[in-house]
């Protein structure tokens, strides 16, 4: 049985994805702060990838699927 930690990791990943979308929309709409919003979006994307990898690891799928 999967614990509750992967569920919260999935919720955190959704938060990072929402932050990426918000940063991208702000990057598109602003001129002066565009470099900040692009960096923010990139960092949020890295956070989403990291959180999804933690979710897979805690759910027990990481070793079977991502074992290189």
N, C-alpha and C positions, 0 to 999 in steps of 0.2 A: 504494500500500500504506500502510496506517495504521501509524504508529510505535507505540512502546511507551508513550509518554507518555499517550495517551488511556486506555489500560488502567489505568495507575496512578491517573489522575484518576477513573475509574469506581470503583476500589477505595476511594479517598478519599471519594467521594460516598456509597458504602455505609456507610462509617464515620460520616459525618455523619448519615445517616438513622438508624443505630443509636443515636447519641448523642441524637437527637431523641426517639426512642421511649423510651430510658432516662430522659431528663429528664421526659417526659410521665408516665411511670409513677411516678416519684418525686414529681412535682407532685401527682398524684392521691392518693398515700399519706401525704404529710406535711402538717402544718398550719403549723408555725412557719417552715419554709423554703420555703413554696410560691411566694413571689415570686421567690426565687433560681432555683428549678427552672423556672418559667415563662420567665424571662429566658434561662436556659440553653437551653431548648428552642427559643425564638425565634432565638437566635444560631446554634444548630446547623442550623436550617432555612435560614437565610440562607447558611450555609457550604455546605450541600448544593446550593442553587440556584446559587451562585457556581461550585462545582466542576463541576457538570453543564454549565454554560455554557462553562467552560474545556475540558471534554472534547469538547463539540461543536465548539468552535473549532479545537482541535488535530486532530480527526478530519476536518475539512474539510466538515462539514455545516452549520456555523454560517452561512456566507454565503448558502447556498442557501435554508435554511429560515427563519432568523431575521432576514433582511435586511428591515428595515422601510423 
